[in-house]
Amino acid sequence: MATTRATTEDRSAVRTLLRLWPYVRPVRARLFTAAFIAVVASCTGLVIPLVLKWIVDGPVAHRDPAGVWLGALYLLLLGIAEAVLFGVRRWLVARPLSRVEAEMRASLYGRLQRLPVAFHDRWPLGQLLSRGTADLALLRLFLAFPLTYLLVNGVTIVVGVAIMLMQDWVLGLVILGPAIPVMWTCAVFERRYAEVARRAQDQVGDLTTVVEESVLGIRVIKGFGRHRSQARAFRALSVTLRGTELRKARLLATIWAVIVTLPELAIGAALVLGVVRVAGHGLSAGTLVAFLSTALALRWPVDSIGFLLAMSQEAATATERYFEVMDEEPEGAAAGSRAAGAAPVPRTAAPRERGPAIPRPAGTGTGLRFENVQFRYPDAPPDSPPLLHHIDLHIRPGESMALVGATGSGKTTLTALVPRLHEVTSGRITLDGVDISAMPREQLRAKVAVAFEEPTLFSASVGENVLMGAADGAEKADLDRALAVAQADFAHALPQGTDTRVGEQGLSLSGGQRQRLALARAVVGRPEFLVLDDPLSALDVHTEAAVEAALRQVLADTTALIVAHRPSTVLLADRVALLSNGRIAAVGTHHELLRSNAEYAHLMSGDSGDSGYSGDGDTEDSR
């Protein structure tokens, strides 16, 4: 499955993780306080060996029971203090890190809403879902645990080694012996683990995509009996992911073996040497006990290096994946509006209220005009011909124009240019003389309403779905009027009327019902400009006739561009434009084009599949 895959070559995990700072900054005081408390708690634990040294060389050596009990009290108090400090640290970070995760998730959702349609066309949904769920959970875990303990354990190791060297520098050098091979192993491990961690997270996204597509397409899978093939595809991806996770486990086991074994050997060597020196009266028993206690206290900070580095690398790859989406240019953003490498502002702006549509009399303004418009998809090869070129078309104010063409000729693409779902490659489109590229998108989309051929409904009530097309504060009368125009009065007969939830994708309704609700959504706001992409294709003949009768009243008060495949839909329009070979080949009334244009006559004859006209305007004989 196609998605953006970042390489781990020449990648700095630290530089990558620093991109999280804008999100962490609002809670930095709590995080720094928690880190300081954790350092104090860890260093408190290092005082315990010094108390043991005092007990062994003092009360124990002098057979002083009262001193032993006093030492035991000191140890108990130190243990309680350490536990309390760690508890306070956990309490300090819980709420702010949940806030950081929520802010990042809100920022990601906001960015996805603003990214152009071309982005969503090429990104699998599962990859986006995994970034908003699993990756953000990894980042919260990193901020809560590895980030703090890399600092805490680093300070603990430095302080502990200093204490051991002060107690006996010879034994200290023995303990430090494995330092160089351990650091080299960590450097090699970090590079290899980063690559495998990124691969695993991408594979989780692919697996999520398969699950999502299987759930949404369950009717197709069951209808064609393809559940076994889907299960095989899922199993193959699961096996691949399992192999990658096992590779991660092997790498982690390797570094853990090195990090645990070498320090243990050093402690064993220090123990033997220390016992020999104590026997020779070159070292006090209390000093040896304190030294070995300190070394054992450092086992956890040293042993944890492996999985802390592993979690940090997973967090770095999760950060990369998160910012792959956040770095995409949103709709309407100027190419250098954001500094290179800078993180976006974590707080999403409050959504602006969509202003009410301003009624205007039909026949005012200059209408909808295409002026030498060309379009090529952003990911198309640079030397490929444009899909649409030299489009010149004028829809006068209050006029309805039908757009007709063979399948694949670019009709849907042309209509998508009006609300700027895609940006024109060159040329311009104007509404009442104003270039749409100069309009704020919210203003443009308050003027232009769209009904797509494939209606999309959300897991909300019928009323909520329809009123998405209206200004804030729309009333029930607006909803009832739109349902009447779209002949969607069936909504009132649903179990809870227009408050009935339609389920994901509206699959609890028939195709015709979904299309009528989508049409109602387009007309409920009384838009100045209306773009309809074959809005009646799923309706039966009788319902289509009723919808057309009501739609004529709406079209009388708006400027409309209607993609049409059937003569009945074409007859809704005042004029017709024929799109052929990426150009507007002819413009006229339905009857004029029937008489003067052979291609149009073929398309309207009902046997256009055998007409010899293809989507690009070439005939079958010419291919």
TIDO-235048 format. One line per 3 residues: number of its first residue (from 1); their letters; for each residue x, y, z of C-alpha. Coordinates in Angstrom, 3 decimals, always signed. Layout:
BEGIN
NUM = a = X/Y/Z | ... .
***
This chain:
BEGIN
1 = mat = +0.000/+0.000/+0.000 | +1.360/+3.376/-0.989 | +2.369/+5.782/+1.731 .
4 = tra = +5.186/+8.076/+2.592 | +8.015/+6.041/+4.113 | +10.784/+7.975/+5.793 .
7 = tte = +14.256/+6.489/+5.851 | +16.280/+6.339/+9.035 | +19.556/+7.192/+7.331 .
10 = drs = +21.282/+10.291/+8.721 | +18.409/+10.717/+11.146 | +19.018/+12.166/+14.576 .
13 = avr = +16.587/+10.792/+17.137 | +17.265/+13.745/+19.415 | +16.607/+16.293/+16.663 .
16 = tll = +13.422/+14.452/+15.718 | +12.132/+14.301/+19.292 | +12.860/+18.002/+19.804 .
19 = rlw = +9.993/+18.713/+17.408 | +7.682/+17.746/+20.258 | +8.780/+20.790/+22.251 .
22 = pyv = +5.946/+23.143/+21.120 | +3.453/+20.623/+22.512 | +5.420/+19.992/+25.717 .
25 = rpv = +6.210/+23.651/+26.421 | +2.851/+24.491/+28.114 | +3.445/+21.719/+30.704 .
28 = rar = +7.220/+22.077/+30.978 | +7.113/+23.301/+34.588 | +5.440/+20.125/+35.803 .
31 = lft = +7.675/+17.886/+33.695 | +10.878/+19.581/+34.875 | +9.677/+19.418/+38.483 .
34 = aaf = +8.844/+15.737/+38.075 | +12.273/+15.047/+36.563 | +14.000/+16.901/+39.415 .
37 = iav = +12.011/+14.941/+42.014 | +12.895/+11.673/+40.257 | +16.593/+12.611/+40.304 .
40 = vas = +16.398/+13.435/+44.030 | +14.572/+10.149/+44.703 | +17.160/+8.157/+42.778 .
43 = ctg = +20.070/+9.886/+44.495 | +18.340/+9.265/+47.840 | +18.665/+5.596/+47.090 .
46 = lvi = +22.427/+6.050/+46.685 | +22.661/+7.331/+50.260 | +21.572/+3.900/+51.535 .
49 = plv = +24.990/+2.250/+50.801 | +26.714/+5.029/+52.765 | +24.438/+4.318/+55.746 .
52 = lkw = +25.302/+0.614/+55.404 | +29.004/+1.485/+55.500 | +28.452/+3.474/+58.697 .
55 = ivd = +26.504/+0.576/+60.260 | +29.091/-2.083/+59.366 | +32.189/-0.093/+60.303 .
58 = gpv = +30.509/+1.491/+63.338 | +27.768/-0.191/+65.399 | +28.354/-3.700/+63.970 .
61 = ahr = +32.139/-3.575/+64.397 | +31.767/-2.171/+67.927 | +28.819/-4.444/+68.814 .
64 = dpa = +26.486/-1.499/+69.516 | +22.816/-2.669/+69.240 | +21.467/+0.848/+69.737 .
67 = gvw = +23.539/+2.083/+66.799 | +22.264/-0.777/+64.626 | +18.648/+0.148/+65.425 .
70 = lga = +19.401/+3.790/+64.664 | +20.925/+2.789/+61.309 | +17.877/+0.657/+60.556 .
73 = lyl = +15.664/+3.705/+61.254 | +17.748/+5.783/+58.842 | +17.335/+3.112/+56.154 .
76 = lll = +13.580/+2.960/+56.732 | +13.239/+6.744/+56.463 | +15.330/+6.823/+53.281 .
79 = gia = +13.184/+4.075/+51.752 | +9.953/+5.898/+52.615 | +11.316/+9.176/+51.234 .
82 = eav = +12.322/+7.485/+47.986 | +8.887/+5.870/+47.587 | +7.030/+9.125/+48.340 .
85 = lfg = +9.150/+11.099/+45.880 | +8.516/+8.600/+43.085 | +4.788/+8.681/+43.872 .
88 = vrr = +4.725/+12.495/+43.707 | +6.596/+12.354/+40.401 | +4.001/+9.982/+38.928 .
91 = wlv = +1.167/+12.241/+40.087 | +2.828/+15.303/+38.579 | +3.127/+13.903/+35.042 .
94 = arp = -0.171/+12.016/+34.631 | -2.511/+14.930/+33.835 | -0.176/+17.147/+31.747 .
97 = lsr = +0.879/+14.255/+29.516 | -2.739/+13.332/+28.847 | -3.188/+16.967/+27.859 .
100 = vea = -0.185/+16.828/+25.504 | -1.585/+13.718/+23.823 | -5.009/+15.329/+23.462 .
103 = emr = -3.487/+18.501/+21.963 | -1.444/+16.511/+19.463 | -4.436/+14.425/+18.460 .
106 = asl = -6.557/+17.548/+18.020 | -3.817/+19.173/+15.931 | -3.565/+16.080/+13.732 .
109 = ygr = -7.326/+15.945/+13.225 | -7.430/+19.649/+12.424 | -4.619/+19.283/+9.893 .
112 = lqr = -6.346/+16.307/+8.222 | -9.455/+18.454/+7.786 | -7.410/+21.176/+6.069 .
115 = lpv = -5.288/+18.987/+3.812 | -6.287/+18.907/+0.130 | -8.266/+16.088/-1.417 .
118 = afh = -5.160/+14.994/-3.346 | -3.483/+14.108/-0.042 | -6.377/+11.907/+1.061 .
121 = drw = -6.503/+10.286/-2.369 | -2.986/+8.897/-1.983 | -2.831/+8.097/+1.744 .
124 = plg = -4.429/+4.880/+3.050 | -6.832/+5.540/+5.894 | -5.196/+2.906/+8.103 .
127 = qll = -1.891/+4.774/+8.006 | -3.614/+7.939/+9.209 | -5.523/+6.087/+11.920 .
130 = srg = -2.360/+4.445/+13.267 | -0.667/+7.849/+13.478 | -3.542/+9.284/+15.481 .
133 = tad = -3.810/+6.339/+17.883 | -0.856/+3.961/+18.282 | +1.852/+6.522/+17.487 .
136 = lal = +0.464/+9.131/+19.882 | +0.159/+6.508/+22.620 | +3.857/+5.735/+22.095 .
139 = lrl = +4.737/+9.412/+22.405 | +2.769/+9.810/+25.630 | +4.530/+6.755/+27.063 .
142 = fla = +7.906/+8.175/+26.009 | +7.247/+11.523/+27.680 | +6.033/+9.808/+30.847 .
145 = fpl = +8.822/+7.260/+31.268 | +11.863/+6.996/+28.953 | +12.399/+10.756/+28.595 .
148 = tyl = +12.554/+11.248/+32.362 | +14.515/+8.107/+33.145 | +17.151/+8.631/+30.506 .
151 = lvn = +17.982/+11.788/+32.446 | +17.430/+10.285/+35.903 | +19.411/+7.132/+35.212 .
154 = gvt = +22.197/+9.104/+33.554 | +22.554/+11.349/+36.619 | +22.285/+8.323/+38.924 .
157 = ivv = +25.064/+6.489/+37.094 | +27.375/+9.533/+37.198 | +26.725/+10.148/+40.908 .
160 = gva = +27.005/+6.446/+41.742 | +30.311/+6.055/+39.887 | +31.655/+9.161/+41.656 .
163 = iml = +30.682/+7.660/+45.040 | +32.384/+4.364/+44.181 | +35.562/+6.090/+43.025 .
166 = mqd = +35.671/+8.100/+46.241 | +35.301/+4.911/+48.276 | +38.008/+2.996/+46.385 .
169 = wvl = +39.352/+4.119/+43.020 | +40.861/+0.692/+42.182 | +37.542/-1.110/+42.479 .
172 = glv = +35.940/+1.841/+40.674 | +38.165/+1.340/+37.644 | +37.242/-2.362/+37.616 .
175 = ilg = +33.552/-1.414/+37.530 | +34.177/+1.088/+34.711 | +35.902/-1.512/+32.537 .
178 = pai = +32.782/-2.513/+30.487 | +31.823/+1.133/+29.754 | +33.401/+1.344/+26.280 .
181 = pvm = +31.991/-1.945/+24.862 | +28.562/-1.092/+26.331 | +28.540/+2.356/+24.678 .
184 = wtc = +29.628/+0.893/+21.324 | +26.866/-1.732/+21.531 | +24.302/+0.978/+22.299 .
187 = avf = +25.387/+3.018/+19.260 | +25.056/+0.027/+16.911 | +21.763/-1.029/+18.489 .
190 = err = +20.245/+2.457/+18.183 | +20.837/+2.619/+14.434 | +19.506/-0.868/+13.699 .
193 = yae = +16.537/-0.661/+16.013 | +15.407/+2.649/+14.514 | +15.068/+1.030/+11.077 .
196 = var = +13.147/-1.986/+12.370 | +10.889/+0.133/+14.599 | +9.897/+2.326/+11.643 .
199 = raq = +9.151/-0.734/+9.531 | +6.949/-2.208/+12.262 | +4.942/+0.990/+12.702 .
202 = dqv = +4.341/+1.276/+8.953 | +3.210/-2.354/+8.875 | +0.757/-1.658/+11.701 .
205 = gdl = -0.680/+1.102/+9.507 | -1.012/-1.296/+6.565 | -2.724/-3.852/+8.777 .
208 = ttv = -5.114/-1.195/+10.075 | -5.938/-0.267/+6.474 | -6.882/-3.870/+5.646 .
211 = vee = -9.142/-4.072/+8.716 | -10.792/-0.736/+7.919 | -11.400/-1.642/+4.276 .
214 = svl = -12.746/-5.063/+5.230 | -15.250/-3.550/+7.663 | -16.442/-0.856/+5.241 .
217 = gir = -16.547/-3.323/+2.357 | -18.129/-6.206/+4.271 | -21.118/-6.336/+1.902 .
220 = vik = -18.847/-6.735/-1.110 | -16.723/-9.348/+0.654 | -19.761/-11.386/+1.648 .
223 = gfg = -21.538/-10.820/-1.651 | -18.626/-12.225/-3.668 | -17.564/-14.808/-1.084 .
226 = rhr = -14.128/-13.257/-0.722 | -13.774/-13.680/+3.043 | -11.093/-16.345/+2.616 .
229 = sqa = -8.941/-14.210/+0.321 | -9.298/-11.240/+2.681 | -8.366/-13.464/+5.592 .
232 = raf = -5.278/-14.641/+3.664 | -4.266/-11.034/+2.960 | -4.726/-10.149/+6.623 .
235 = ral = -2.776/-13.224/+7.718 | +0.086/-12.418/+5.348 | +0.401/-8.906/+6.751 .
238 = svt = +0.133/-10.265/+10.302 | +2.946/-12.742/+9.630 | +5.095/-9.968/+8.167 .
241 = lrg = +4.454/-7.780/+11.207 | +5.187/-10.703/+13.520 | +8.533/-11.215/+11.807 .
244 = tel = +9.409/-7.557/+12.253 | +8.409/-7.608/+15.908 | +10.544/-10.720/+16.440 .
247 = rka = +13.445/-8.890/+14.813 | +12.922/-6.077/+17.318 | +12.857/-8.617/+20.157 .
250 = rll = +16.120/-10.212/+18.966 | +17.855/-6.839/+18.818 | +16.576/-5.945/+22.282 .
253 = ati = +17.651/-9.334/+23.644 | +21.141/-8.840/+22.202 | +21.741/-5.452/+23.763 .
256 = wav = +20.160/-6.568/+27.025 | +22.526/-9.553/+27.167 | +25.545/-7.295/+26.624 .
259 = ivt = +24.399/-4.576/+29.032 | +23.528/-7.063/+31.779 | +26.408/-9.525/+31.368 .
262 = lpe = +29.397/-7.172/+31.209 | +28.486/-5.127/+34.338 | +27.728/-8.363/+36.211 .
265 = lai = +31.191/-9.675/+35.345 | +32.700/-6.387/+36.498 | +30.790/-6.579/+39.824 .
268 = gaa = +31.984/-10.179/+40.274 | +35.587/-9.149/+39.632 | +35.238/-6.230/+42.056 .
271 = lvl = +33.782/-8.587/+44.688 | +36.699/-11.026/+44.427 | +39.286/-8.260/+44.490 .
274 = gvv = +37.519/-6.509/+47.357 | +37.339/-9.675/+49.495 | +41.065/-10.286/+48.950 .
277 = rva = +41.849/-6.718/+50.019 | +39.572/-6.949/+53.075 | +41.316/-10.195/+54.072 .
280 = ghg = +44.648/-8.415/+53.704 | +43.376/-5.472/+55.772 | +43.765/-3.158/+52.768 .
283 = lsa = +40.063/-2.319/+52.758 | +37.415/-2.088/+55.462 | +34.455/-4.423/+55.352 .
286 = gtl = +32.066/-1.465/+55.523 | +33.706/+0.152/+52.497 | +33.364/-3.101/+50.504 .
289 = vaf = +29.702/-3.446/+51.535 | +29.003/+0.180/+50.585 | +30.873/-0.174/+47.292 .
292 = lst = +29.050/-3.349/+46.270 | +25.699/-1.918/+47.438 | +26.263/+1.139/+45.263 .
295 = ala = +27.228/-1.061/+42.313 | +24.088/-3.156/+42.801 | +21.997/+0.019/+43.103 .
298 = lrw = +23.309/+0.992/+39.657 | +22.230/-2.309/+38.087 | +18.729/-1.011/+37.284 .
301 = pvd = +19.899/+2.276/+35.716 | +22.458/+0.388/+33.590 | +20.203/-2.543/+32.713 .
304 = sig = +17.394/-0.177/+31.674 | +19.518/+1.540/+29.025 | +18.573/-1.047/+26.408 .
307 = fll = +14.807/-0.774/+26.551 | +14.903/+2.977/+27.264 | +16.857/+3.430/+24.021 .
310 = ams = +14.414/+1.100/+22.264 | +11.402/+3.081/+23.494 | +13.126/+6.333/+22.536 .
313 = qea = +13.743/+5.068/+19.005 | +10.111/+3.982/+18.691 | +9.065/+7.420/+19.916 .
316 = ata = +11.378/+9.060/+17.368 | +9.870/+7.049/+14.507 | +6.367/+7.815/+15.829 .
319 = ter = +7.313/+11.511/+15.831 | +8.527/+11.218/+12.225 | +5.278/+9.584/+11.181 .
322 = yfe = +3.213/+12.210/+13.014 | +5.017/+15.118/+11.382 | +4.851/+13.507/+7.934 .
325 = vmd = +1.191/+14.466/+8.076 | +1.624/+17.740/+9.950 | +4.267/+18.924/+7.464 .
328 = eep = +1.932/+18.489/+4.502 | +0.884/+21.851/+3.084 | -2.743/+22.607/+4.015 .
331 = ega = -5.255/+24.128/+1.661 | -4.577/+27.778/+1.004 | -1.210/+27.862/+2.808 .
334 = aag = +1.506/+29.839/+1.120 | +4.599/+27.847/+0.260 | +7.023/+29.338/+2.861 .
337 = sra = +4.482/+30.374/+5.423 | +6.026/+27.991/+7.875 | +9.697/+27.913/+8.699 .
340 = aga = +11.491/+24.806/+7.560 | +11.405/+22.164/+10.245 | +9.266/+24.226/+12.580 .
343 = apv = +6.480/+22.484/+14.390 | +2.972/+23.836/+13.960 | +1.185/+25.573/+16.779 .
346 = prt = -0.195/+22.761/+18.913 | -3.486/+24.383/+19.758 | -6.048/+24.167/+17.027 .
349 = aap = -7.939/+27.314/+16.318 | -11.586/+27.353/+17.199 | -13.685/+26.640/+14.129 .
352 = rer = -15.168/+29.701/+12.573 | -18.883/+29.920/+12.289 | -20.116/+29.683/+8.771 .
355 = gpa = -21.901/+32.893/+7.976 | -25.425/+32.802/+6.657 | -25.859/+32.768/+2.911 .
358 = ipr = -26.836/+36.215/+1.676 | -29.852/+36.033/-0.630 | -29.364/+37.741/-3.961 .
361 = pag = -31.766/+38.094/-6.844 | -31.190/+35.765/-9.751 | -29.571/+37.487/-12.673 .
364 = tgt = -27.171/+39.729/-10.722 | -23.369/+39.496/-10.864 | -21.436/+37.795/-13.640 .
367 = glr = -22.062/+34.170/-12.676 | -19.548/+31.320/-12.841 | -16.760/+31.589/-15.389 .
370 = fen = -13.866/+29.280/-16.355 | -11.082/+31.177/-18.115 | -8.438/+29.106/-19.930 .
373 = vqf = -8.425/+26.592/-17.100 | -5.942/+23.718/-17.171 | -5.597/+20.934/-14.621 .
376 = ryp = -3.094/+18.161/-14.018 | -3.090/+16.029/-10.872 | -0.181/+17.002/-8.577 .
379 = dap = +1.322/+13.492/-8.639 | +1.092/+13.157/-12.452 | +4.392/+13.033/-14.396 .
382 = pds = +5.515/+16.573/-15.328 | +5.599/+15.747/-19.036 | +2.114/+14.195/-19.089 .
385 = ppl = -0.657/+16.130/-20.871 | -3.144/+17.907/-18.598 | -6.429/+16.162/-17.895 .
388 = lhh = -8.284/+19.411/-18.617 | -6.936/+22.131/-20.866 | -8.169/+25.402/-22.333 .
391 = idl = -11.495/+25.206/-20.523 | -13.459/+28.356/-21.312 | -17.014/+28.304/-20.035 .
394 = hir = -19.452/+30.926/-18.791 | -22.538/+30.092/-16.737 | -24.600/+33.236/-16.503 .
397 = pge = -26.212/+34.364/-13.234 | -29.320/+32.329/-12.471 | -28.530/+29.905/-15.295 .
400 = sma = -28.236/+26.113/-15.021 | -25.719/+24.365/-17.245 | -25.471/+20.608/-17.735 .
403 = lvg = -21.984/+19.139/-18.198 | -22.002/+16.070/-20.437 | -19.180/+13.802/-21.536 .
406 = atg = -18.095/+10.210/-21.877 | -17.134/+8.228/-18.779 | -13.686/+9.276/-17.601 .
409 = sgk = -13.674/+12.534/-19.539 | -13.020/+14.637/-16.397 | -16.487/+15.929/-15.563 .
412 = ttl = -16.193/+15.205/-11.845 | -12.701/+16.708/-11.766 | -13.968/+19.877/-13.442 .
415 = tal = -16.765/+20.289/-10.896 | -14.301/+19.688/-8.030 | -12.337/+22.751/-9.140 .
418 = vpr = -15.234/+25.096/-8.280 | -15.179/+24.540/-4.466 | -11.370/+24.181/-4.716 .
421 = lhe = -11.246/+20.523/-3.764 | -8.461/+20.602/-6.351 | -6.498/+23.669/-7.417 .
424 = vts = -6.324/+24.655/-11.078 | -2.911/+24.194/-12.682 | -3.314/+27.375/-14.691 .
427 = gri = -6.041/+29.773/-15.714 | -8.684/+30.913/-13.281 | -12.275/+30.427/-12.130 .
430 = tld = -14.380/+33.388/-11.038 | -17.617/+33.755/-9.113 | -19.328/+37.023/-9.919 .
433 = gvd = -16.007/+38.320/-11.218 | -13.945/+37.351/-8.150 | -11.125/+34.818/-8.625 .
436 = isa = -11.904/+31.902/-6.309 | -8.202/+31.492/-5.516 | -8.352/+34.918/-3.835 .
439 = mpr = -11.343/+33.962/-1.689 | -10.996/+32.447/+1.780 | -12.157/+28.873/+1.468 .
442 = eql = -14.821/+29.343/+4.117 | -16.316/+32.217/+2.141 | -16.111/+30.251/-1.107 .
445 = rak = -17.768/+27.182/+0.353 | -20.493/+29.284/+1.929 | -21.355/+30.411/-1.617 .
448 = vav = -20.956/+27.033/-3.354 | -22.793/+23.854/-2.369 | -21.911/+20.456/-3.788 .
451 = afe = -23.720/+17.129/-4.110 | -21.474/+14.258/-5.140 | -22.436/+11.211/-7.169 .
454 = ept = -21.229/+8.972/-4.332 | -23.078/+10.374/-1.305 | -21.212/+10.278/+2.000 .
457 = lfs = -23.160/+10.273/+5.233 | -21.741/+10.379/+8.743 | -22.553/+8.425/+11.896 .
460 = asv = -25.015/+11.083/+12.989 | -28.726/+11.749/+12.727 | -30.486/+12.458/+9.453 .
463 = gen = -31.017/+16.061/+10.510 | -27.369/+16.573/+11.456 | -26.230/+15.149/+8.125 .
466 = vlm = -28.512/+17.426/+6.117 | -27.853/+20.572/+8.155 | -24.110/+20.271/+7.517 .
469 = gaa = -24.904/+22.235/+4.381 | -26.636/+25.079/+6.223 | -25.406/+28.080/+8.154 .
472 = dga = -25.145/+27.786/+11.923 | -28.511/+28.354/+13.534 | -30.555/+26.811/+10.724 .
475 = eka = -34.080/+25.932/+11.799 | -36.219/+22.851/+11.406 | -38.189/+24.614/+8.666 .
478 = dld = -34.996/+24.733/+6.571 | -34.487/+21.019/+7.141 | -38.070/+20.158/+6.183 .
481 = ral = -37.848/+22.308/+3.051 | -34.613/+20.642/+1.915 | -36.024/+17.146/+2.541 .
484 = ava = -39.105/+18.084/+0.494 | -37.003/+19.352/-2.424 | -34.935/+16.150/-2.418 .
487 = qad = -38.064/+13.997/-2.050 | -36.519/+12.637/+1.163 | -39.693/+12.739/+3.260 .
490 = fah = -38.982/+9.098/+4.122 | -36.799/+10.552/+6.899 | -39.900/+11.537/+8.884 .
493 = alp = -41.045/+7.885/+8.881 | -37.802/+6.575/+10.416 | -38.013/+5.296/+14.026 .
496 = qgt = -36.892/+8.607/+15.557 | -37.746/+10.775/+12.563 | -34.979/+13.127/+11.514 .
499 = dtr = -33.207/+12.355/+14.810 | -32.586/+8.777/+13.649 | -28.893/+7.954/+13.401 .
502 = vge = -28.023/+6.508/+9.997 | -24.923/+4.527/+10.999 | -21.442/+4.612/+9.523 .
505 = qgl = -21.447/+5.663/+5.848 | -25.258/+5.669/+6.016 | -25.283/+1.987/+5.064 .
508 = sls = -28.551/+1.448/+6.928 | -30.227/+3.362/+4.070 | -30.610/+2.462/+0.428 .
511 = ggq = -28.443/+4.062/-2.243 | -31.319/+6.231/-3.444 | -32.121/+7.383/+0.084 .
514 = rqr = -28.494/+8.333/+0.714 | -28.373/+10.265/-2.557 | -31.530/+12.181/-1.723 .
517 = lal = -30.160/+13.154/+1.691 | -26.950/+14.329/+0.032 | -29.014/+16.437/-2.364 .
520 = ara = -30.981/+17.873/+0.569 | -27.677/+18.778/+2.225 | -26.641/+20.669/-0.925 .
523 = vvg = -29.808/+22.761/-1.166 | -30.594/+23.366/+2.518 | -28.381/+26.468/+2.725 .
526 = rpe = -29.935/+28.162/-0.338 | -26.486/+28.538/-1.957 | -25.699/+31.140/-4.577 .
529 = flv = -23.896/+28.513/-6.679 | -24.769/+24.854/-6.878 | -22.588/+22.034/-8.235 .
532 = ldd = -24.362/+18.711/-8.699 | -22.410/+15.631/-9.816 | -25.060/+13.381/-11.373 .
535 = pls = -27.249/+13.748/-8.270 | -30.114/+11.546/-9.479 | -28.233/+8.461/-10.713 .
538 = ald = -29.475/+6.158/-7.916 | -33.153/+7.144/-8.130 | -35.967/+5.209/-9.727 .
541 = vht = -37.891/+6.812/-12.575 | -40.847/+8.015/-10.486 | -38.718/+9.440/-7.660 .
544 = eaa = -36.414/+11.072/-10.209 | -39.359/+12.849/-11.828 | -40.573/+14.132/-8.447 .
547 = vea = -37.075/+15.326/-7.447 | -36.612/+17.066/-10.798 | -39.905/+18.914/-10.403 .
550 = alr = -38.882/+20.222/-6.978 | -35.292/+20.871/-8.069 | -36.434/+23.163/-10.878 .
553 = qvl = -37.714/+25.590/-8.252 | -34.305/+25.600/-6.539 | -32.413/+26.032/-9.808 .
556 = adt = -34.524/+29.073/-10.648 | -32.846/+30.975/-7.776 | -29.234/+29.832/-8.168 .
559 = tal = -26.419/+29.441/-10.671 | -25.816/+25.726/-11.205 | -23.398/+23.337/-12.903 .
562 = iva = -24.864/+19.860/-13.217 | -23.012/+16.740/-14.353 | -25.549/+14.727/-16.325 .
565 = hrp = -25.628/+11.354/-18.052 | -29.330/+11.055/-18.865 | -31.555/+13.244/-21.001 .
568 = stv = -33.982/+13.710/-18.096 | -31.238/+15.344/-16.017 | -29.991/+17.376/-18.979 .
571 = lla = -33.442/+18.844/-19.423 | -33.163/+20.457/-15.991 | -30.521/+22.820/-17.404 .
574 = drv = -30.890/+25.882/-19.577 | -27.825/+25.003/-21.637 | -25.446/+22.067/-22.113 .
577 = all = -21.640/+21.924/-22.344 | -19.988/+18.891/-23.958 | -16.632/+17.912/-22.442 .
580 = sng = -14.488/+15.921/-24.876 | -10.766/+15.228/-25.007 | -10.202/+17.504/-22.007 .
583 = ria = -11.856/+20.498/-23.711 | -15.274/+22.054/-23.954 | -16.182/+20.807/-27.451 .
586 = avg = -19.605/+22.429/-27.771 | -22.093/+24.570/-25.860 | -25.771/+24.957/-26.638 .
589 = thh = -29.225/+23.810/-25.739 | -30.040/+20.120/-25.590 | -31.951/+20.200/-28.872 .
592 = ell = -29.286/+22.267/-30.658 | -26.535/+19.808/-29.729 | -28.656/+16.817/-30.678 .
595 = rsn = -28.948/+18.255/-34.178 | -25.400/+19.591/-34.591 | -23.032/+17.328/-32.613 .
598 = aey = -22.692/+13.621/-33.368 | -20.811/+12.799/-30.169 | -23.473/+14.420/-28.028 .
601 = ahl = -26.201/+12.607/-29.939 | -24.433/+9.286/-29.301 | -24.078/+10.040/-25.589 .
604 = msg = -27.764/+10.895/-25.290 | -28.948/+7.979/-27.423 | -28.611/+5.405/-24.650 .
607 = dsg = -26.097/+3.222/-26.528 | -23.043/+5.385/-25.958 | -21.081/+2.345/-24.857 .
610 = dsg = -20.978/+1.283/-28.519 | -20.648/+4.747/-29.921 | -16.905/+4.606/-30.349 .
613 = ysg = -16.332/+7.558/-28.042 | -13.983/+7.009/-25.123 | -13.346/+9.056/-22.034 .
616 = dgd = -10.513/+10.965/-23.675 | -12.519/+11.830/-26.733 | -10.757/+9.416/-29.100 .
619 = ted = -12.691/+6.868/-31.128 | -12.062/+3.151/-30.800 | -10.781/+3.043/-34.398 .
622 = sr = -8.099/+5.590/-33.637 | -6.557/+3.638/-30.746 .
***
